Amino acid sequence: MKVIAKGKNLLYFLRVMDKKSLESLQSHSTVNEVLDYMYKFKNKKALVYKDTNNNEKFFTYSEFVSSCKKAALFLNKKFSGERIALISRSDVDWIRAYFAIIYSGNTAVLIPESVPEEVASIMVSKSNSKAILCDKQNFVISKKISKNLNISFVKKTQAFFSERDKRTFKLDISLDPESEACILFTSGTTTFSKGVVLTHTSIVSNIYSAKLGFPWANIKKSLLMLPLFHIFGLIHAMLARLSQGTVVYIANDMKAFIKNILWSKPSVLALVPAQIETLIDMIESDSSLQSICKNLKAILAGGSNVNSETKRKLLNYNIQLYQGYGLTECMSIAGSTDKSSHFDSVGKVYPGNKVKIGQDGEILFKGKILFKKYLDPEQTKEAFDKEGWYKTGDLGHFDKDDFLYVTGRKKFLIILDNGENISPEEIESLICRNKKIKEALAFETKLANNTKVVGMEVYAPELSLSNISDIIDKTNCKLEKHKRIHFITKREEPFPKNAANKIIRTGFENSLLKKIKKNLISSSTVDYKEKDITLDSKFVEDLGISSVSFGNIVVQLEEELGIEILIEDMSKILTVGDFCAYIQKRCRVCA
């Protein structure tokens, strides 16, 4: 079993780095040391933002570090060694509050601003936070949560960042590098978010890896376009950039994508694949926006893999893409510096990390960047194997050059009757190479003979089902026989997504099955619920559907789907699964 071990890939990352980049590889023991180190940049701009009147403002590094430490003084008088929840927009004050909490000897609990009040309350409670620190926009919800949980409440004000004390007060805290520094919540697509506890060591090790393999000599400005309560934005868009003395522009409205880029003229951007696709589409559709490419030198990509076609387009605009791979529990596992090869890889394993592929194809991990534990001890126990390897839940493999490839999530595997394993993400990425297909989700379904096959639901508002079928038929020709798509449905709206903009797969049912269930429930004399109806449900014996009711359902679906269901075939349709397969065949020729 291949293990990519510590230090093996160091030369791969160092070979592209200039002198300035190498100097920025300063290693630290704690987040507090990172903040202290930033003071060396003194009069250089650190954070640039716009106030409520849209006037441009900025903090120099000396002003920024000073205000963080003053706020730390304020917090240290009230709390020591406690967990403090931060509920705020990802702005200048969020960054200062983050450093203030940690520098004061406490733990920053990062609550996603986008979650509902009841979810935020659960996160605060589960983390055993002793206080909530919030901004003006989240004042009401934070005040309510703190009152219900009977914990302290601190509103960020100017006084909070400009602590003055007539007495001599020196903040002198000795921190254990293995002590906890912050807690983030995963953006799970199938379960409630897990609370991930990161130590000072794991954070500073992630920062170090995030700076490896990148030539920073010509990188002067960065634009923050990612939420900071997620690990990729926290490490790559904020902490690593500030630790190198980069000028970080803060977007007031992260949805105003192009407007913010034109304002800040960044040299580097940290983006997720969906944002990269949006950027390329806008540049290609509006030639006036190609001026963006003159300043933009590189894009740091995280969240999921960027397809090879997108990487080639960026190279055509002389924009280098640095692909990375990691999770909330261990952000900087691997990265790539290659410009023209291994396009489908997430790169090589960073030195200091160990990665091996388990017998079932799962990526297993050890290293300093690894989190300390989950808030739930049982989840922590389940996350590691008997040898102490962290089970990432991702499937992957190495090639002969030791480049790592991530093919999908283990829990989403489609397992066919013959034991063949299929990664739905692998097939989805192929389908979505066609720009008119906005979103796709592969799922396990059955044909009329009960054989398990791959189904695909597609969101493509510009295309008809016939157009989608043609695209999928062409894709099927490139796939191994067992991976081919046999069942297609077209949805009318985007898939529901979590806070990280990933499709929520829990409870997914294809649109056709939903339509059939809806009609069955309205036509049946029995009080059925959707969960009671499965593909194996028989119309007469299980659902009590009479021939007259079934005829009405057929007419309704013919109108909704624009197809004709032949009378002579109706006697062959005995189950819900039979009906789904039949309608599908009437809509298109099965692959």
ZAMAR-715419 format. One record per residue (C-alpha): residue in three letters; x, y, z. Coordinates in steps of 0.001 Angstrom, whole numbers, plus 500000, padded with zeros to 6 digits. Example, Ala and Ser with C-alpha at 12.3 -4.5 7.8 and 13.67 -1.06 7.14 Angstrom:
ALA512300495500507800SER513670498940507140
//
This chain:
MET500000500000500000LYS501558503286498861VAL502134505945501527ILE503271509411500426ALA505450510318503371LYS506666513467505084GLY509157515598503160LYS509112513527499986ASN507519516268497858LEU509289519309499331LEU511410519985496230TYR508295519901494040PHE506899522932495885LEU510158524814496466ARG511273524729492821VAL508764527428491744MET509322529782494696ASP511344533004494517LYS513420534483497328LYS510544536588498673SER508283533554498708LEU510823531483500583GLU511225534242503190SER507457534217503734LEU507624530554504752GLN508319531667508310SER506927528948510577HIS505149529668513848SER504000527713516878THR500765529559517632VAL498266531886515973ASN499446534555518424GLU502927534358516928VAL501397534826513464LEU499770538080514595ASP502993539283516241TYR504902538502513021MET502546540689510958TYR503806543776512763LYS506991543591510676PHE504960544944507720LYS504085548033509841ASN503080550899507517LYS502019548679504634LYS498281548420503961ALA496768545305505504LEU492994545481505039VAL491164547695502550TYR487387548034502718LYS484479550415502066ASP482465552051504829THR478685552462504892ASN478999555528502665ASN481003553533500106ASN484192555418500928GLU487406553412500721LYS489178552924504053PHE492167550888505170PHE494199549644508129THR497956549457508007TYR499496546331509488SER500570548231512621GLU497037549624513082PHE495493546242512459VAL497747544347514878SER497333547054517524SER493526547010517360CYS493484543183517587LYS495627543280520727LYS493546546034522324ALA490424543967521770ALA492269540957523233LEU492949543003526377PHE489247543757526616LEU488277540082526304ASN491020538776528590LYS489646540779531507LYS486333538949531155PHE487258535512529830SER490229533193530032GLY490455529757528432GLU486809529877527372ARG485003529339524079ILE483551532494522530ALA481104532257519616LEU481595534713516751ILE478442535522514763SER479224538198512218ARG479564539113508576SER482947538208507064ASP484307541740507163VAL487196543731508646ASP485782543525512162TRP485288539752511839ILE489021539361511162ARG489996541603514072ALA487562539830516409TYR488897536409515369PHE492467537347516292ALA491302539110519465ILE489514536008520770ILE492464533708520146TYR495137536218521253SER493284536674524547GLY493789532989525346ASN490274531906524371THR488830529744521598ALA486988531274518625VAL483808529348517759LEU482943530309514187ILE479187530296513582PRO478112530572509920GLU476142533780509580SER473843532165507033VAL472381529444509299PRO468902529832510841GLU468599531012514440GLU467736527544515792VAL470822526016514135ALA473077528811515410SER471672528232518889ILE472475524496518691MET476037525274517562VAL476587527720520411SER475149525245522909LYS477048522185521587SER480337524068521673ASN479693525070525294SER480468528683524428LYS480494531054527396ALA479850534196525354ILE478682535471521968LEU480519538200520082CYS478457539730517269ASP478145542663514879LYS475230545059514326GLN473591542895511653ASN473430539866513971PHE472640541749517173VAL469010540610517594ILE469602536896516949SER472752536853519117LYS471075538644522005LYS468180536192521901ILE470464533129521830SER472624534429524686LYS469522535091526789ASN468045531636526116LEU471347529910526936ASN472138532238529836ILE475603533162528570SER477461536459528160PHE476903538783525217VAL479440541167523701LYS478624543559520865LYS481536544667518714THR481918548437518996GLN484684550901518318ALA485492550835522040PHE485983547077521790PHE488833547612519318SER490374550596521129GLU490745549350524708ARG492279551939527000ASP493257551272530567LYS494977553834532797ARG496552551014534744THR499561549191533420PHE498057546137531838LYS500153543739529857LEU498705540722528124ASP501202537959528740ILE499747534559527890SER501746531385527501LEU499981529101525050ASP500455525404524451PRO500648524880520652GLU498439521811521108SER495707523790522868GLU492541524541520930ALA492383527807518967CYS489108527704517072ILE486093525551516274LEU484463525379512859PHE481386523514511694THR481401521275508648SER478897521949505895GLY477650518375505664THR475368517313502803THR473844514345504630THR474020515027508374PHE474001517901510822SER477253519838510913LYS480095518429513004GLY482002520735515347VAL485690520537514376VAL488243521564517030LEU491485522976515566THR494604523530517644HIS497193526288517225THR499488523678515660SER496921522563513090ILE496140526164512061VAL499739527375511710SER500680524151509890ASN497825524750507457ILE499048528329506935TYR502563527088506182SER501334524573503597ALA499040527190502031LYS502124529318501273LEU504152526490499736GLY504687526272495994PHE503561529796495149PRO505847532576493817TRP504709535706495660ALA507194538263494229ASN504542539806491932ILE501574539240494212LYS500581542490495862LYS496812542395496343SER494188539816497226LEU490399540051497286LEU488404538254499974MET485390536680498251LEU484786533726500581PRO483078533441503983LEU485613533193506796PHE483612530740508886HIS484630528058506345ILE488143526614506482PHE489191527380502884GLY488345531068503200LEU489873531249506671ILE493233529709505737HIS493804530565502068ALA491908533833501642MET492817535437504972LEU495404533885507328ALA498008532827504739ARG497703536129502865LEU498073538354505927SER501019536321507192GLN502809537251503942GLY502086540960504098THR499586540914501230VAL497068543770500911VAL493671542101501442TYR490610543841499994ILE487329543032501743ALA484180542782499609ASN481096544373501188ASP478823542264499026MET480310538929497971LYS477592538499495346ALA478812541588493446PHE481557539470491935ILE482855541478488978LYS482208544827490639ASN484561543890493504ILE487245542572491172LEU487196545763489094TRP487447547803492309SER490326545914493926LYS492256544756490814PRO493597541711492707SER496743539784491836VAL495382536621493424LEU491958535219494274ALA490940532275496452LEU487762530865494897VAL485604527759494777PRO484976526130491348ALA481530527710490883GLN483044531186491283ILE485829530346488824GLU483264529204486251THR481312532434486742LEU484451534527486296ILE485430532762483057ASP481893532963481637MET481776536710482284ILE485198537321480756GLU484306535279477673SER480939536964477185ASP482190540540477710SER485518541475476085SER485708544653478168LEU486192542481481247GLN489370540932479874SER491239543811481535ILE490785541771484715CYS493346539309483353LYS496076541972483210ASN496252542155487007LEU495107538690488003LYS498134536380488178ALA496724533371489985ILE493658531698491403LEU493772529401494433ALA491034526785494082GLY489427524762496843GLY486141523150497808SER486194520598494967ASN488273519805491929VAL488318522180488951ASN487826520435485613SER490677520352483106GLU488844522469480509THR488542525338482984LYS492231525083483858ARG493170525332480173LYS490996528405479693LEU492697530130482610LEU496100529382481093ASN494929531006477841TYR494419534195479854ASN497816533745481555ILE496142533066484884GLN497769530233486829LEU495415528000488802TYR496748526375491979GLN494500523457492808GLY494336522291496404TYR492686519510498348GLY491584519369501946LEU488701519217504384THR487587521223507399GLU489452518678509537CYS492694519020507535MET492624521839505006SER495980521674503214ILE496490518005502333ALA497739518419498773GLY498284521061496116SER499571521549492604THR502031523944490966ASP502015522323487512LYS500912524613484685SER500284522184481872SER500079518605483155HIS498134516406485563PHE495102518635484993ASP492672516269486699SER494826515883489812VAL494562517850493056GLY498371517896493206LYS501034516373495387VAL500894515777499125TYR502353518675501122PRO505486517900503151GLY504598517216506770ASN501583515159505679LYS501124511429505207VAL498502510049502843LYS497683506478501906ILE494868504849499975GLY492922502234501940GLN491904498870500535ASP488457500217499702GLY489939503235497881GLU489421505721500732ILE492008508463501271LEU493535508143504765PHE495532510912506446LYS498032511749509211GLY499845515045509834LYS500264518218511881ILE497444519999510065LEU494938517466511400PHE492200518625513768LYS492219517660517436LYS488742516188517795TYR485040516645517084LEU482801518117519753ASP481043514734519829PRO483445512055521220GLU481600509282519377GLN482108511047516038THR485809511413516853LYS486122507689517561GLU484406506773514292ALA486626509132512258PHE489868507170512809ASP490877503605511989LYS492680501279514397GLU496100502577513307GLY495187506217513942TRP494637507209510296TYR491934509819509747LYS489278508541507352THR488583511436504980GLY485537509798503417ASP486963510678499980LEU487879508136497342GLY491057508539495338HIS494285507173493951PHE497885508117493098ASP499391507985489627LYS502924506850488798ASP504238510394489446ASP502712510498492963PHE499982512959491989LEU496781512512493979TYR493354512190492328VAL490061512538494214THR487171510710492533GLY484250511184494941ARG482785510611498390LYS482665507110499839LYS479200507608501356PHE477758508585497962LEU478958505435496174ILE476444503727493932ILE476818499960494355LEU475263497860491592ASP473937494302491833ASN477202492889490452GLY479218494671493156GLU480583497381490851ASN481222500674492698ILE480419503945490920SER481343507423492120PRO478435509730491175GLU480661512837491286GLU482881511371488568ILE479937511006486184GLU478424514361487163SER481654516188486357LEU481665514681482845ILE478067515742482201CYS478647519265483509ARG481479519864481064ASN478690521000478785LYS478159524612479882LYS474413524486479263ILE474047521820481947LYS474170523867485127GLU473821521079487679ALA473571517290487664LEU473076514579490237ALA473666510876489630PHE471694508407491733GLU470919504718492055THR467637503556490546LYS466081500408489081LEU464805499297485699ALA461508497461485338ASN463312494119485780ASN464619495358489173THR468197495731487887LYS470117498532489611VAL471389501200487222VAL472615504794487284GLY470039507543486963MET470721511214486333GLU468714514315487191VAL469752517475485379TYR469084521163485837ALA469531522805482433PRO466909525548481915GLU468031526238478319LEU467702522616477165SER464827520254476451LEU464816516690477755SER465643515564474219ASN468698517840474117ILE469839516536477510SER469363512951476324ASP471594513578473313ILE474354514977475557ILE474105512035477932ASP474094509501475095LYS477392510962473852THR478799510805477384ASN477658507195477764CYS479822506263474773LYS482876507342476792LEU481870505462479951GLU482411501863480951LYS479232499854480442HIS478308499600484150LYS478688503382484590ARG476321504335481790ILE473253506432482572HIS469938504632481932PHE467421506983483460ILE467183510767482942THR464919513378484476LYS464938517140483997ARG464272519392486963GLU462802522874486734GLU464779524523489530PRO468318524312490983PHE469062521571493509PRO468840522543497203LYS472300523267498599ASN474080523593501927ALA476084526571503223ALA479114525513501144ASN476979525567497972LYS477106521770497596ILE474028519819496539ILE472193518229499468ARG471840514539498611THR469902513480501702GLY466392512381500820PHE466862513032497104GLU464167511696494791ASN464099512299491061SER461461514654489707LEU459563511939487803LEU459094509779490910LYS457910512850492834LYS455301513602490127ILE454035510013490221LYS453834510001494031LYS451936513286494041ASN449362511903491606LEU449097508594493471ILE448433510328496788SER445732512558495315SER444055509623493515SER444199506965496236THR441357506354498690VAL443980505345501270ASP445772508055503280TYR449339507458502055LYS452360509644502594GLU455239510027500121LYS457607507977502272ASP455196505023502105ILE455501504805498309THR458584503113496881LEU459649501857493447ASP458576498361494518SER455068499438495593LYS452335497595493656PHE449424499758492485VAL446619497327493398GLU447907495213496296ASP449963497859498125LEU448391501180497194GLY444782500252496506ILE444724502100493176SER441727501099491044SER441897500849487250VAL439802504032486972SER442131505950489322PHE445163504636487456GLY443637505841484167ASN443206509312485653ILE446848509325486798VAL447979508335483297VAL446020511187481691GLN447405513693484193LEU451006512610483604GLU450536512627479827GLU449559516297480084GLU452357517210482478LEU455112515382480586GLY453867515828477023ILE453955512106476166GLU451516509376475129ILE451090506255477263LEU449758503405475115ILE446652501623476377GLU447977498197475395ASP451025498735477638MET449129499705480784SER448436496092481784LYS452217495471481976ILE452727498277484511LEU452313496682487936THR454619498688490220VAL455723502291490648GLY459129501228489334ASP457521499770486192PHE455711503057485646CYS458864505163486073ALA460816502976483637TYR457981502987481081ILE457541506756481134GLN461270507179480827LYS461351505024477707ARG458516507032476200CYS460498510237476835ARG463729508998475232VAL465476505869473960CYS467090504210476993ALA470919504220476917
//
